[in-house]
Amino acid sequence: MPRYYFDVRDDTGVYRDQVGLDLPDMDSAIAEARKALADMTRESLATDGSGDFDIVIRDGDGGPVRLTVNLTTERPDGT
């Protein structure tokens, strides 16, 4: 089973995955990355409600694949 690595970028920096996950294929890796991005978005909404999040999936064959979520909160008064 191939090993996939999930490098995360958020507002605080880039975090390179050194461990990875054994998954059957790239579609499974993309599903895992989507779940992680959903969790990161939920956490952001519970705090300041903004942020940019990327996950780059690395593997030995079909990657990299990049998934991005942009979350912005704007008030009508501009604050």
N, C-alpha and C positions, 0 to 999 in steps of 0.2 A: 504494500500500500504506500503511495507517495506521501511525503511529508510536505506540508505547506506552512509558510511563515507569514505572519501578519504584522507588518510594520505600521504603526499608528502615528499620525500627526494630528495634534490639536493646538490650541492657542498657547500651550506651554512648551511645546517642542516636538521633537521626533523621537519615537521609541522603537528601536529595531528589535524585532522578535528573535531571540536566540534559541528558543525551545521548539516552537512549531507544533503542529498537530498532524497526526496520521489520519488522512481522510481518503475516501475511495476515488474522488475525482475533483476537478476544478469547480464543477457545479456545487458540490458539497462545501468546498472552501468559500465560494461566493455566498452561500446561504449562511455560513458561520460569520462571515464578515458583516453581512446585513444585520444579523442579530446583535453583533457587537456595536454597530453604528446606532441601532435602535436604542440599546441600553445607554450609550453615551449621550444621545439626544434627550432621553428621559431625564438623565441626571442633570443635564444642562438646563432643561426646563424647570427643574426643581430648585435651581440656584438662580443664575442670572438670565437665563433664557436666550443666550446667544452663543455663537461659536462656529468654527469651521472644523470639520473632522474628515480626515482621509484615512483609509486603510489600503495599503498596497500589499497584495498577495504575491508572495514569491514562491516559485517552485522550480524544479529542474527542467520542465518541459514547456508548458503552455502559458507561463506567466511572463512578465507580471501583469496583473489586473489591478486597476485602481478603482476604488469605490469612494465617493465623496458625498458628504452631507453638509450643506450650508444652512445655518440657522441664525436668523437675525430678528431682533425685536426692535421696532421703531415706534416711538410714541408720536402722536399727532403734533405735540408741541415741540418736537425736536430734541427732547432730553432723554 
